[in-house]
Amino acid sequence: MSTDYRTCECGETFADCADGVVFCNCGMAWCSEECAAVDGYREEVITHEDGSEEEIRSCNFSPRRRFR
């Protein structure tokens, strides 16, 4: 089993199996929760009127992502 290395938006190089790594459903990854938040990543749980819950993990909240 090999380890993949990535480069965060902050310039830090990190292993994809390192502690604290944050992954988005779109395939983006960050070296920390702080870097992910700066880049617009959010995790939210929405409770619908019927009581069901929906977990959202997305970086689509970033103004920078919309224009890339």
C-alpha positions in Angstrom: 0.0 0.0 0.0 1.4 3.3 -1.0 1.0 6.8 0.4 -0.1 9.7 -1.8 1.2 13.2 -1.1 -0.8 16.3 -1.8 -0.1 20.0 -1.7 -2.5 22.1 0.3 -3.7 25.6 -0.9 -1.4 27.0 1.9 1.7 25.3 0.2 2.1 22.6 2.8 2.8 19.1 1.5 1.0 16.3 3.4 0.3 12.6 3.2 -3.3 11.8 2.5 -3.3 9.4 5.5 -2.0 12.0 7.9 -4.0 13.0 11.0 -6.1 16.1 10.5 -6.4 15.9 6.8 -9.8 17.1 5.5 -11.4 15.7 2.3 -14.3 17.1 0.3 -16.7 15.0 -1.7 -15.4 16.8 -4.9 -11.9 15.4 -4.3 -10.2 18.4 -2.8 -8.1 17.9 0.3 -6.5 20.2 2.9 -3.8 19.7 5.5 -6.0 20.9 8.3 -9.5 22.0 9.2 -8.2 25.6 9.4 -7.0 25.5 5.7 -10.2 23.9 4.6 -12.3 26.6 6.3 -10.3 29.3 4.7 -11.0 27.7 1.3 -14.7 27.6 2.0 -15.1 24.0 3.2 -18.0 23.5 5.7 -19.6 20.5 7.4 -23.2 21.0 8.4 -26.1 18.8 9.5 -29.5 20.0 8.3 -32.6 18.7 10.1 -35.6 18.6 7.8 -39.2 19.1 8.9 -39.8 15.4 8.9 -37.0 14.9 11.4 -34.5 13.4 8.9 -31.0 14.7 8.9 -28.8 15.5 6.0 -25.0 15.9 6.4 -23.4 18.3 4.0 -19.6 18.4 3.4 -18.7 20.8 0.7 -16.2 23.4 -0.5 -18.8 25.0 -2.7 -19.2 27.7 -0.2 -16.0 29.4 -1.2 -16.2 32.5 -3.4 -12.8 31.5 -4.9 -14.1 28.1 -6.0 -17.0 29.6 -8.0 -14.6 31.4 -10.4 -11.8 28.8 -10.9 
